Amino acid sequence: MIFIRSKLIIKQGFPFSQGIQRMMLFRQHSKTSALHLINKENVTAIIGPQSSAEAKFVIELGRTKHVPIICFSATSPSLSPSHNPFFIRTAFNDYAQVKAIAAIVGAYGWLEVVLIYEDTEYGNSLVPYLVDAFQQVGARVPKRSVIPLHSNDTEILKELDHLKSTRARIFAVHMTPSLGSRFFFLARQARMMTRGYGWIVTEGLSTLLDPVGSKAMQSMEGILGVRPYIPMSKEVEDFVLRMKRFRFRNPSKISGVNLFGLWAYDTVWALAMAVEKVGIANYSFTMQNVNTSKVDLTSLGTGNMGQHLLEAILDSKFESLISGNFRLVKGELEAETFGVFNVIGEKERIIGYWNQKKGLTRKLNGAAQDGRKTLKTPIWPGYTTKTPPTKKLRIGVPVKHGFNEFLKVDEKNKISGFSYDIFIAVEKQLPFPIRYEFSTFDGTYDDLLCQIHLQKYDAVVGDTTIVADRSLYVDFTLPYSESGVSMIVLTEDIERNNIWIFLKPLSWDLWLTTGVAFIVTGVVIWALEHRENTEFRGPPQQQLGMIFWFSFSTLVFAHREKVVNNWSRFVLIIWVFVVLILTQSYSASLASMLTVQKLRPAFTDIKEIQSKGYKVGYQNGSFIKGFLIKHLKFNETKLVPLETIQDYQDALSKGNKTGRVAAILDEVPYLKLFLNRTSCSKYTMVGPTYKTDGFGFAFPLGSSLVSYMSRAILNVTQDETLMDEIQSKSFDYQPACADQRAKIASEGPSLGISSFGGLFIIAGVASMVALLMHMYHFLCSHWPAFRTICSSESTFWAKSVEMAKHFDNKDLTSHQFKRRDSRVHATDIPDDEGLAAAPDANDMQNNSSRTHETVENDLDINENENLSSGSGRRDSSMPVLHSS
């Protein structure tokens, strides 16, 4: 520790007119020396101490006495100039190197890094910052190894053997040079400086690599480290040359040149400039009551120049040996650039740089890049260029006794199948290599996943379903397969053997609606034709039969009755169009039922199976059993475990017999595979699809590998060519069965009223309009008679009967009856030519027809007169036909 005193001593060759008045070097305990000089020497400033642990007390002492404490070696982040106003750090904060080390970890894709640090203030203070920085680049710290400062070789070797047994491969070491050089020498003995291991050292070791012996350097071969970048200027070269000369003349006083030596040189230079600027000739020190029996900081005096000297040091700016510009930011040097070095033999090779703005770059002023290609290829322990992986993963693989297309483990423990192929494809997509070994596990999937929680496995690769309960103790990647749980049942082809199949094309509501429409149409046509058309007249039974006959005969267009009313023709045109659509739809649907095989599932609802007490199958070892019991409330005695495709087929084929099942619940990928391996027409998937997240790979909670694997899975699953290749290798899907479930779903129910609602509305509106217009015309033409009836004192029923009689009468004003009346009168006029000529056969037939029409017309007129007059009198003007 160096202290500045107030008596003026001008050192020969020092470049200041008023310089340092007295400089004293103390190698004693910092606390003792500081208290001695405070009480006896009245120091102006203190340079030191060397360690962070000693610096805490001295910094507090300087704050109390108003004496600047200038330190170039206490780099612990726990010592902050912002919290200690009289503390100045003319070095880089250890925290500055954290992002540079994390960037190296991220560049090589290391997912786990074991921290090894000494149990001191210097070692412990940086660990939380390193852990946070590693997490930001996707790495975690599964273990921390604390090495006491005074540990012997046996204790260190024991800890190294323990680290070796954990199969950890990447280590970050944060130690002082004295302990660090011994630690790496022992690590070499423990064969942990061999191929497959990776080591990163912090600034505490890397800045002092030059002075360590060649034996220690050889034990560090292959490590990576970071150190502040030092521009090799002429001043630096001159300084190093002078120090080598001094070392040659005084080998016991200096061991070599290092970064702390350069920082010490700049520190003395900055202090000298500040003293020159402020001047301390009038320096005074006010003492309080001093208690020599114990340390009492409140009893110490304060200097009157401390604040001025502190401000002068903080404002110091000059060309330094370190960065070219000596400038303090918030009381300490600001680190902007670090060099990344690789130890090869007894030398260091710079393989890249890290900058606050650009991150990792290969060249000092190069552009920022991503990934490991940023740095030059390092030489790793074991003298290899192959990047060491994080660690060798122990991957658990389930042993399946069925559905081996997804995963198969043969007698030689060789693994194959869809899930395995997906994992291999995903592993190739990772931005870094991983080492792994497979270990088979014969048990349930839940038990297998618990092995991750118990740290027996680092991952599980297989057809493992992502469900919420499992995510409580493992982390899953994104799914690589489709999801969902569905039900498979037998199908039945019974439509063509059904004697009532002719009723199947139309639903019951459509049958009923169609029948009502036929009757309504018949009634409307009768009402429109009754007063004008003799074919719609006669006894009540005849007229009722005519209503049904005429309307239903239009179904096959077999009606022979003529309609004479234009409104009837309008209604009939609309109705014939409706009948045409109905008959064509019915014919097409019935033909499909009779000619195409139609499959019907034996069950469509799991609740139906549950209510009838039937058994349900599930894949043995899967989560489906718990799903059936917990969510669907099945009794465990009604569940049958199955394993192979043949088991599925046998269980369903025997139906509900003892030990067999009515349905099987499983995940959609398994059911699709089952359908493709068996008869597509014999089984089908039905019922709702219960939501699951598909198959995924499992890792420990918080594993950073999950995010990398998930991104790689997306790249694989979105590559259609690659997925088709993997699926064809494992499944060999048959296209004929691919859309089997959609086919059954498309064979929907019978035709319903909703399909023809528009037609019935149009027909109904047309009928009502025609009927209303006809009734309006009838009322207008008989309004005087109706007014007489309404004004009479008869009962309502009598009035209604009287009106009905009027409606039942023939409308003699209609064109139909006028035409027939003219034909009747024509028969009474003698035709001389007709009498003279001999009638031929056609004339005889025509005369017979006209005679029949005349008689019919005579009877209709008599009927109409009898109804209107009630007297049964005969019209004297009506001609009488005499039979000849």
Secondary structure as UniProt FT lines:
FT   STRAND          2..5
FT   TURN            12..13
FT   STRAND          22..25
FT   HELIX           30..40
FT   STRAND          45..47
FT   HELIX           52..65
FT   STRAND          69..71
FT   TURN            77..78
FT   TURN            81..83
FT   TURN            85..86
FT   STRAND          87..92
FT   HELIX           94..97
FT   HELIX           98..107
FT   TURN            108..109
FT   STRAND          114..118
FT   HELIX           121..136
FT   TURN            137..138
FT   STRAND          144..147
FT   TURN            149..150
FT   HELIX           153..165
FT   TURN            166..167
FT   STRAND          170..174
FT   HELIX           177..189
FT   TURN            190..191
FT   TURN            195..196
FT   STRAND          198..201
FT   HELIX           203..206
FT   TURN            207..211
FT   HELIX           214..219
FT   TURN            220..222
FT   STRAND          224..228
FT   HELIX           234..249
FT   TURN            251..253
FT   HELIX           259..278
FT   TURN            281..282
FT   STRAND          285..286
FT   TURN            292..293
FT   HELIX           297..299
FT   STRAND          302..303
FT   HELIX           306..314
FT   STRAND          317..318
FT   STRAND          326..329
FT   TURN            330..331
FT   STRAND          332..333
FT   STRAND          337..344
FT   TURN            345..346
FT   STRAND          347..355
FT   TURN            356..358
FT   STRAND          359..361
FT   TURN            364..365
FT   HELIX           372..374
FT   TURN            381..383
FT   STRAND          391..398
FT   TURN            404..406
FT   STRAND          408..409
FT   TURN            411..412
FT   STRAND          415..416
FT   HELIX           418..429
FT   STRAND          435..441
FT   HELIX           445..453
FT   TURN            454..455
FT   STRAND          459..465
FT   TURN            468..469
FT   HELIX           470..472
FT   STRAND          475..476
FT   STRAND          485..492
FT   HELIX           495..497
FT   TURN            499..500
FT   HELIX           501..503
FT   TURN            504..505
FT   HELIX           508..529
FT   TURN            530..532
FT   HELIX           534..536
FT   HELIX           540..553
FT   TURN            554..557
FT   HELIX           566..595
FT   STRAND          600..601
FT   HELIX           606..611
FT   TURN            612..613
FT   STRAND          616..619
FT   TURN            620..621
FT   HELIX           624..630
FT   HELIX           636..638
FT   STRAND          639..642
FT   HELIX           645..653
FT   TURN            654..656
FT   TURN            658..659
FT   STRAND          663..667
FT   HELIX           668..677
FT   TURN            680..682
FT   STRAND          683..690
FT   STRAND          695..699
FT   TURN            701..702
FT   HELIX           705..717
FT   HELIX           720..730
FT   HELIX           735..737
FT   TURN            738..739
FT   HELIX           740..746
FT   HELIX           753..781
FT   HELIX           783..791
FT   HELIX           796..808
FT   TURN            812..813
FT   HELIX           815..826
FT   TURN            827..828
FT   HELIX           832..836
FT   HELIX           841..869
FT   TURN            876..877
//
